[in-house]
């Protein structure tokens, strides 16, 4: 037998891809301590913490508006299956965290969907889980986004995008005047 035939079967490792975005990342450099170059391997029992305290958090965000420990990710095996997943827990007393449409208060936790958007403050993080078989390790692979991940959030900052009638008078004009819009025959104009 050759050494190739005797070698142990290689296991694939679950990888959590995290893509970070903040509107001020270019000027404030809040992601300067994150390693975007390569995958990082963590033990299965290790909790990945994100925040500004470098003594406690493995992933540091250099921003005074971020909590000392903002949130954590815990790798686990799902009950009665061979599938693995991640649990996210909000560890900030001041800032709520949303995972897709689910809002997490302090110490609330939920399963991380295989693809989701994590938001707190102006931070947007796209999380994508790439499945694997290893029970001993998981990996993280960090990416940096150039544009907002969550487009709807940007639209919330803009004024209402209601259609404006042909006469050019917006329905919000009537509401601000305390009147309701009335129907006018276009021949009367």
Secondary structure, DSSP 8 states (H G I E B T S, - for coil): --HHHHS------EEEEEEEE-TTHHHH-TTTTS--SS-EEEETT-EEEEES-TTT-SEE---TTS-SS-EEEEEEE-TTSS-EEEEEEE--SS--EEETTEEE-TT-EEE--SEEEEEETTEEEEEEEE----SSEEEEEEEE-SS-S-HHHHHHHS-------TTS--HHHHHHHT-------GGG-
